[in-house]
Amino acid sequence: MHKILISAFSVALIFQFTSCTSKVEAGKINIENWKNDRYGCKGLRIQDIEEFRKIKNDFLGINNQELIKTFGRPDRVELFDKSQSFFYYFLEPSNECTGVENEKEPLKVLFRMNAISKVSEVTITNLNP
């Protein structure tokens, strides 16, 4: 009986942790295109730039797991200091794309994550933090 209770408790915990994070509403952004355009190589993400500009502040306060479930794995993650990091999603082809050599930094979306892994800033820029 004790083993059954422990198993039931374990299943409940797993369900609770996996159900806590979900996708975030992304307006009219084509999320499948976004996820299938790693490093911006196919030019699919840039098609939704105006919609993204309209709703970018809606992503403030979401956690990193919700961000990943919504937009997919970031193209690049940088630890800025011990208390914040940046998730990069390229809108224009980056140097990671085959046959691309950029003279300037490609346009990208930067999600700044604070010490508790919540989005504190969303920026569309050519600059690096």
N, C-alpha and C positions, 0 to 999 in steps of 0.2 A: 504494500500500500504506500509505503514511504517513497519508493522508487517511482511510482505512478504520479504522486504529487510533485516530486522534483521534475519529472519529465513535463508535466502539464505547466508547471511554473516556467521552465526553460522555454517552452514553445510560446507561452504568453509574452515573455520578455523579448524574444526574437521578433514576434509579430509587432510588439510595441515599438521597437527600435527601427524596424524596416518600414513601418507605416507612418512614422513621425515626419518623414520628409517626402514631399511629393513635388511634381512639376508645378511651376508657377505660371499663371496666366500670362501669355506673351502677345496678346493682341492679335494682329493680323500677320505677324511674322511667321514665315514658313519654316517651322522648326526642323522638319526633315531636311530641307535644303541646307539649313544652318549646320546641322550635324554632319551632313555629307560633304561639306566644303572645308575640310581641314586646311589650315593655313591660308584660307581664302583663294586657293589655287583655281577653283572652277568659276569664280565670280558670282556665286549664288548668294552669298551673304549680303553683298553690297546692294542687291536689289531691294532689300528691306530696310535700307538705312533711314529713310524718312519715317517709317513706322517706328523704328527703334528710337529715333530722336524724340518722338512724341511720348513714348512710354518708359524711357530709360530710368526715370526717377521712381517708377513703380517697383523697381528691383531693390531699392534701398531697404536694408534691414533683413533681407532674406539670408539664409545661411549658405555656406559653400556647397553643401550636398543638394539643396534645392536648385542652386545655380547649375550644377553639373547635371542633374536630372532633367532640367529644362533645356539647356543649350549643348549638352554633351561635354566631354572632357575638354578643358581649355587647351589652346595651341601651345601656350607657354605659361608657366607659373614662376614667379620670382618672389623670393623672400626679401623684403625691403629692409626690415630690421626685425628685432625679436617680436614686435607686436603687430606687424602688418605684412600683407603679401598682395601681389597683383595677379589676377587671372587675365590673360591676353586671349582675345579672339580676333584674328585678322580678317578684315573686310576686303582688303586688296591682297593680291598674291605676295607672299613673303619670300624670303630667300630659301625657304624650305621647299618651295615648289620647283619641280624639274624645269630647268632651262630659264629660270628667273634670276636675274641679277639686278637688284634695285639700286638706283643711284640715290634715292631718298627713302626714308622710312615709310613703309606701307601704312595705310589707314587701318586703325584697329580700335576695338572696344576694350577698354581697361576697366575691370572691376577691382576696386580697392577693398581688400578684406581687412577688418580690424582684428584685434587680439582675440576676440571670441568668434572668429570666422563668420562674421556678418558683413554684408556689403555696406560700406560707408560712403562710397563714391562710385559713380559710373561716368566715364568719359569716352568720347569718340575723338581720337587724336592721331597725329602722325608722330608725336613726341613720345619719348620713353620717360618713365617716372624718375 
